[in-house]
Amino acid sequence: MYEKIVEILKDKYGIENVTPESNFKKDLGLNSFDLMELAFVAEEILGVEMKEDAYRKAETIKDICDYLETLGARNEN
């Protein structure tokens, strides 16, 4: 799951060198709109539907990955 999110961050925003603890706003410079876009792309790629409050509350890459795993997101390459 982590690898998929890192791939999206790299492809969509040119962000590399992240860790699971990387904070979307503080470390990666993403804003609320960026997080919404990230959620939409992740939903499409991973075959899940995220609740808006879930991605708004997520502060780190790990937060998003943990939430996606609870939804049963596809973790395929």
C-alpha positions in Angstrom: 0.0 0.0 0.0 2.8 2.4 1.0 4.5 1.9 -2.4 1.3 2.8 -4.2 0.9 6.1 -2.3 4.6 6.9 -2.8 4.2 6.2 -6.6 1.2 8.6 -6.7 3.1 11.3 -4.8 6.0 11.0 -7.2 3.9 10.8 -10.4 1.4 13.6 -9.5 3.5 16.0 -7.4 7.1 15.1 -8.1 7.6 14.2 -4.4 10.3 11.7 -3.6 12.3 10.7 -0.5 9.3 10.2 1.8 8.8 8.0 4.8 5.6 6.5 6.3 5.8 9.3 8.9 6.1 12.1 6.3 3.4 14.7 7.1 1.4 15.8 4.1 1.3 19.5 4.9 4.4 20.1 7.0 6.9 17.8 5.2 5.5 17.5 1.7 3.8 20.9 1.3 0.5 19.5 0.2 -2.7 21.5 0.9 -6.3 20.3 1.4 -7.0 20.3 -2.4 -3.9 18.2 -3.0 -5.0 15.7 -0.4 -8.4 15.5 -2.1 -6.8 14.8 -5.4 -4.5 12.2 -3.8 -7.6 10.5 -2.4 -9.4 10.4 -5.7 -6.4 9.0 -7.5 -5.8 6.4 -4.7 -9.5 5.4 -4.9 -9.3 4.8 -8.6 -6.1 2.9 -8.5 -6.9 0.8 -5.4 -10.6 0.2 -6.0 -12.0 1.8 -2.8 -14.1 4.7 -1.8 -12.6 6.9 1.0 -14.8 9.0 3.3 -14.0 12.7 3.0 -13.3 13.0 6.7 -10.8 10.2 6.6 -8.5 11.9 4.1 -9.0 15.3 5.7 -7.9 13.8 9.1 -4.9 12.0 7.7 -1.7 13.7 8.6 0.9 11.2 7.4 1.4 8.7 4.6 1.0 6.0 7.2 -2.4 7.4 8.2 -3.7 7.0 4.6 -2.2 3.6 4.2 -3.7 2.3 7.4 -7.1 3.6 6.4 -6.9 2.2 2.9 -6.0 -1.2 4.3 -9.1 -1.2 6.6 -11.2 -0.7 3.4 -9.7 -3.7 1.8 -7.8 -1.7 -0.9 -6.2 -3.8 -3.6 -2.5 -3.9 -3.0 -1.5 -5.1 -6.5 1.5 -4.0 -8.6 
